[in-house]
Amino acid sequence: MLLSFCWFFPSNSGNSLAFPEIFTFKELPFLVASNDDSNPIDEVVGAGTIDKIEGKVEEDMGTVEKKLGEVEGKTQELKKEVTGTVQEIKGQTKQNVGEMKSRLEDASSELEEASEDLLDSVKSLFGK
């Protein structure tokens, strides 16, 4: 047999508990005893109150965890987006370097041909 005791402050407004900072003799706490597994708070403020409170706390904890998961997900998403953007920029830069090398090679070949043509023209002008 379980015997539990708990101190409560009665409220003038009905079934709710009041925890007054200043109280009169009529508001002194009273002792609630229970000889079964029921919760004395449920007996004072109504059946299922403890379950409702525990359920609300559990629900709120779940909401917080869910929001943390969303933030973590957004952080991971942002990290992937930044990483992808950096990789795109690297790829574009490498393509631009390749294009510049190709243009430099083409310009070098054209310059070489132009200097050979100029040399041939000078040789033919002087008869060599």
Sequence and secondary structure as in RCSB ss.txt:
>XXXX:A:sequence
MLLSFCWFFPSNSGNSLAFPEIFTFKELPFLVASNDDSNPIDEVVGAGTIDKIEGKVEEDMGTVEKKLGEVEGKT
QELKKEVTGTVQEIKGQTKQNVGEMKSRLEDASSELEEASEDLLDSVKSLFGK
>XXXX:A:secstr
   EEEEE   TTSSS    SS  GGG  EEEEESSSS HHHHHH TTHHHHHHHHHHHHHHHHHHHHHHHHHHH
HHHHHHHHHHHHHHHHHHHHHHHHHHHHHHHHHHHHHHHHHHHHHHHHHHHT 
